[in-house]
Amino acid sequence: MIVGLWTHAAASGVAAFLASLVEGVEALTVVLAVGFVRGWRGSLTGACLGLVALVGLTAALGPALTRIPLDIVQLVVGGLLLLFGLRWLRKAILRGAGLIPQHDEAAAFANETESLMRFGRTLTAFDTIAIATSFKIVMLEGIEVVFIVIAIGAGGGLLVPATVGAVAALILVIVLGFALHRPLAAVPENTLKFVVGVLLTAFGTFWIGEGIGVAWPGADLSLLALIAGFLGIACLCVQGARVAAGGIPPTGAI
């Protein structure tokens, strides 16, 4: 039982960490572009305001879920996690099979920089464009993380490890951003999305089963079997999509 709980807690933390890392890298790319083009004061102000809003959203939603019957919470959050997971997994499979382009943070940085340059530079200390752009990207990427963290944690009282994983990813992205001052293009985003998609799909399936009263063999340890099963199915889907596309992309696409 204890081993199962530790396994579940570890999987929750890893899933939240990886999901937050992917979204954090994408948000960092835009925040850096804003800083280089419009100035760091507006860029960092907007990012900080976005983080404060996300903390408030988390504080409001987390306790509210504790007042709802557990089986209903498990069904709802299980469904949400399954939707999130399948969406991430679908994109990762298509990218792994070479059917859609790989996500390129360097290209995204260049596109965002070019877009911001059209507004020109501001001569005032309060740059509304910089603040709004950074705030928007932090909120857009962060809201998905908030829902994933709360869904992972609320389904089985694992909010602490999920939150720790998300905060650790946030700190890592911030530290790397300050240290490198450039997009984290070397992060294998498609691989991360592939793994996160598998984890979220497995969690969603597990919570839906719990919500409808399924007696999982081995209790929490069955989550490992679900992860392995979905991982195997996803890998087969990549190979099948490659064959259907009539070509094999370069090694390391996943």
C-alpha positions as CSV (number, residue, x, y, z in Angstrom):
1,M,0.0,0.0,0.0
2,I,2.8,2.4,1.0
3,V,4.7,1.5,-2.2
4,G,1.6,2.2,-4.3
5,L,1.1,5.6,-2.6
6,W,4.7,6.6,-3.2
7,T,4.5,5.4,-6.8
8,H,1.3,7.5,-7.3
9,A,2.9,10.6,-5.6
10,A,6.0,10.3,-7.7
11,A,4.0,9.9,-11.0
12,S,1.9,12.9,-10.0
13,G,5.0,15.1,-9.4
14,V,6.7,14.0,-12.6
15,A,3.6,14.6,-14.7
16,A,3.1,18.1,-13.2
17,F,6.8,18.9,-13.6
18,L,7.0,17.9,-17.3
19,A,3.7,19.6,-18.2
20,S,4.8,22.7,-16.4
21,L,8.3,22.6,-18.1
22,V,6.8,22.4,-21.6
23,E,4.4,25.3,-21.0
24,G,7.1,27.3,-19.1
25,V,9.5,27.0,-22.0
26,E,6.9,28.2,-24.5
27,A,6.0,31.2,-22.2
28,L,9.7,32.0,-21.7
29,T,10.3,32.3,-25.4
30,V,7.7,35.1,-25.7
31,V,8.8,36.8,-22.5
32,L,12.4,36.9,-23.7
33,A,11.3,38.3,-27.1
34,V,9.3,41.0,-25.4
35,G,12.3,41.9,-23.2
36,F,14.7,42.1,-26.2
37,V,12.4,44.2,-28.3
38,R,10.4,46.3,-25.9
39,G,12.5,46.3,-22.7
40,W,12.8,44.1,-19.7
41,R,10.8,46.3,-17.3
42,G,7.5,45.8,-19.1
43,S,8.3,42.2,-20.0
44,L,9.0,41.1,-16.4
45,T,6.1,43.2,-15.0
46,G,3.6,41.4,-17.3
47,A,5.1,38.0,-16.5
48,C,5.0,38.7,-12.7
49,L,1.4,39.9,-12.9
50,G,0.5,36.7,-14.8
51,L,2.1,34.5,-12.1
52,V,0.3,36.4,-9.4
53,A,-3.0,35.8,-11.2
54,L,-2.2,32.1,-11.6
55,V,-1.4,31.7,-7.9
56,G,-4.8,33.4,-7.1
57,L,-6.6,31.0,-9.5
58,T,-4.9,28.0,-8.0
59,A,-5.8,29.1,-4.4
60,A,-9.4,29.6,-5.4
61,L,-9.9,26.4,-7.3
62,G,-8.0,24.0,-5.1
63,P,-10.0,24.3,-1.9
64,A,-13.3,24.5,-3.8
65,L,-12.8,21.0,-5.2
66,T,-12.5,19.6,-1.6
67,R,-16.2,20.4,-1.0
68,I,-17.3,18.2,-3.9
69,P,-17.9,14.5,-3.4
70,L,-14.7,12.5,-4.3
71,D,-16.3,10.2,-6.9
72,I,-17.6,13.2,-8.8
73,V,-14.3,15.0,-8.6
74,Q,-12.5,11.9,-9.9
75,L,-14.9,11.6,-12.8
76,V,-14.6,15.3,-13.8
77,V,-10.9,15.6,-13.4
78,G,-10.3,12.2,-14.9
79,G,-12.2,13.4,-18.0
80,L,-10.2,16.6,-18.1
81,L,-6.9,14.8,-17.8
82,L,-7.9,12.3,-20.5
83,L,-8.8,15.2,-22.8
84,F,-5.5,17.1,-22.1
85,G,-3.5,13.9,-22.4
86,L,-5.0,12.7,-25.7
87,R,-4.6,16.2,-27.2
88,W,-0.9,16.4,-26.2
89,L,-0.3,12.8,-27.3
90,R,-2.0,13.3,-30.7
91,K,0.3,16.2,-31.5
92,A,3.4,14.3,-30.3
93,I,2.5,11.3,-32.4
94,L,1.9,13.3,-35.5
95,R,5.2,15.2,-35.0
96,G,7.0,11.9,-34.3
97,A,5.7,10.5,-37.5
98,G,6.7,13.6,-39.4
99,L,3.1,14.5,-40.4
100,I,3.3,17.9,-38.8
101,P,6.5,20.1,-38.2
102,Q,8.4,19.9,-34.9
103,H,7.9,22.8,-32.6
104,D,11.0,25.1,-32.9
105,E,11.5,27.6,-30.0
106,A,14.2,29.5,-32.0
107,A,11.7,30.0,-34.9
108,A,8.9,31.0,-32.4
109,F,11.3,33.6,-30.8
110,A,12.2,35.0,-34.2
111,N,8.5,35.3,-35.2
112,E,7.5,36.9,-32.0
113,T,10.4,39.4,-32.2
114,E,9.4,40.3,-35.7
115,S,5.8,40.8,-34.7
116,L,6.7,43.1,-31.8
117,M,9.0,45.2,-33.9
118,R,6.1,46.3,-35.9
119,F,4.8,48.3,-32.9
120,G,8.1,50.2,-32.7
121,R,9.8,51.1,-29.4
122,T,8.1,52.9,-26.6
123,L,9.3,56.2,-25.0
124,T,7.3,55.8,-21.8
125,A,8.2,53.8,-18.6
126,F,4.8,52.1,-18.7
127,D,4.8,49.9,-21.8
128,T,1.3,48.5,-22.1
129,I,2.2,46.4,-25.2
130,A,5.1,44.7,-23.4
131,I,3.1,44.2,-20.2
132,A,0.0,42.9,-22.0
133,T,2.0,40.5,-24.2
134,S,4.0,38.9,-21.4
135,F,0.9,38.8,-19.1
136,K,-1.2,37.1,-21.9
137,I,1.4,34.4,-22.7
138,V,2.0,33.6,-19.0
139,M,-1.8,33.3,-18.4
140,L,-2.4,31.2,-21.5
141,E,0.3,28.7,-20.8
142,G,-0.2,28.8,-17.1
143,I,-3.9,28.2,-17.0
144,E,-3.4,24.8,-18.6
145,V,-0.7,24.0,-16.0
146,V,-3.0,25.1,-13.2
147,F,-5.8,22.8,-14.4
148,I,-3.5,19.9,-14.9
149,V,-1.9,20.3,-11.4
150,I,-5.3,20.7,-9.7
151,A,-6.7,17.7,-11.6
152,I,-3.8,15.5,-10.9
153,G,-3.8,16.4,-7.2
154,A,-7.5,16.7,-6.5
155,G,-8.3,13.2,-7.8
156,G,-6.5,11.5,-5.0
157,G,-5.3,14.0,-2.5
158,L,-1.9,14.5,-4.3
159,L,-2.0,18.2,-4.6
160,V,1.3,18.6,-2.7
161,P,3.5,16.5,-5.0
162,A,1.8,17.9,-8.1
163,T,2.3,21.4,-6.9
164,V,6.0,20.7,-6.0
165,G,6.6,19.3,-9.4
166,A,5.0,22.4,-11.1
167,V,6.9,24.9,-8.9
168,A,10.2,23.0,-9.5
169,A,9.7,23.3,-13.3
170,L,8.8,27.0,-12.9
171,I,12.0,27.7,-10.9
172,L,14.1,25.7,-13.5
173,V,12.7,27.7,-16.4
174,I,13.2,31.0,-14.6
175,V,16.8,30.2,-13.6
176,L,17.7,29.0,-17.1
177,G,16.0,32.1,-18.7
178,F,18.0,34.5,-16.5
179,A,21.3,32.5,-17.0
180,L,21.0,32.0,-20.8
181,H,19.0,35.0,-21.9
182,R,17.8,33.0,-25.0
183,P,15.1,30.5,-25.9
184,L,15.5,27.0,-24.6
185,A,15.6,25.6,-28.1
186,A,17.6,22.5,-27.0
187,V,14.7,21.2,-24.8
188,P,13.3,18.2,-26.6
189,E,9.7,19.5,-26.5
190,N,8.1,16.8,-28.6
191,T,9.6,14.1,-26.4
192,L,8.3,15.9,-23.3
193,K,4.8,16.3,-24.8
194,F,4.9,12.6,-25.8
195,V,5.7,11.5,-22.2
196,V,3.3,14.0,-20.6
197,G,0.5,12.9,-22.9
198,V,1.0,9.3,-21.9
199,L,1.1,10.2,-18.2
200,L,-2.0,12.4,-18.3
201,T,-3.9,9.8,-20.3
202,A,-3.0,7.2,-17.8
203,F,-4.0,9.4,-14.9
204,G,-7.3,10.3,-16.6
205,T,-8.2,6.7,-17.2
206,F,-7.3,5.8,-13.6
207,W,-9.4,8.5,-12.1
208,I,-12.4,7.8,-14.3
209,G,-12.2,4.2,-13.2
210,E,-12.0,5.2,-9.6
211,G,-15.0,7.5,-10.0
212,I,-17.2,4.8,-11.4
213,G,-16.0,2.2,-8.8
214,V,-13.5,0.1,-10.8
215,A,-11.4,-2.1,-8.5
216,W,-8.0,-1.6,-10.1
217,P,-5.7,-4.7,-9.6
218,G,-2.9,-3.7,-7.3
219,A,-4.7,-0.4,-6.4
220,D,-2.4,2.5,-7.1
221,L,0.3,0.3,-8.6
222,S,-2.0,-0.4,-11.6
223,L,-1.2,3.2,-12.7
224,L,2.2,1.9,-13.8
225,A,0.6,-0.7,-16.0
226,L,-1.7,2.0,-17.5
227,I,1.4,4.2,-18.2
228,A,3.2,1.3,-19.8
229,G,0.2,0.3,-21.9
230,F,-0.5,3.7,-23.2
231,L,3.2,4.2,-23.9
232,G,3.3,1.0,-26.0
233,I,0.1,2.0,-27.9
234,A,1.4,5.5,-28.6
235,C,4.7,4.1,-30.0
236,L,2.8,1.7,-32.2
237,C,0.7,4.7,-33.4
238,V,3.8,6.6,-34.4
239,Q,5.1,3.7,-36.4
240,G,1.7,3.1,-38.0
241,A,1.4,6.8,-38.9
242,R,4.9,6.7,-40.4
243,V,4.0,3.8,-42.6
244,A,0.7,5.4,-43.6
245,A,2.6,8.6,-44.5
246,G,4.9,6.6,-46.8
247,G,8.1,7.9,-45.2
248,I,10.2,7.7,-42.1
249,P,11.4,11.0,-40.5
250,P,14.9,11.5,-39.2
251,T,16.0,9.5,-36.1
252,G,15.1,11.3,-32.8
253,A,11.8,12.8,-34.0
254,I,10.1,11.6,-30.8
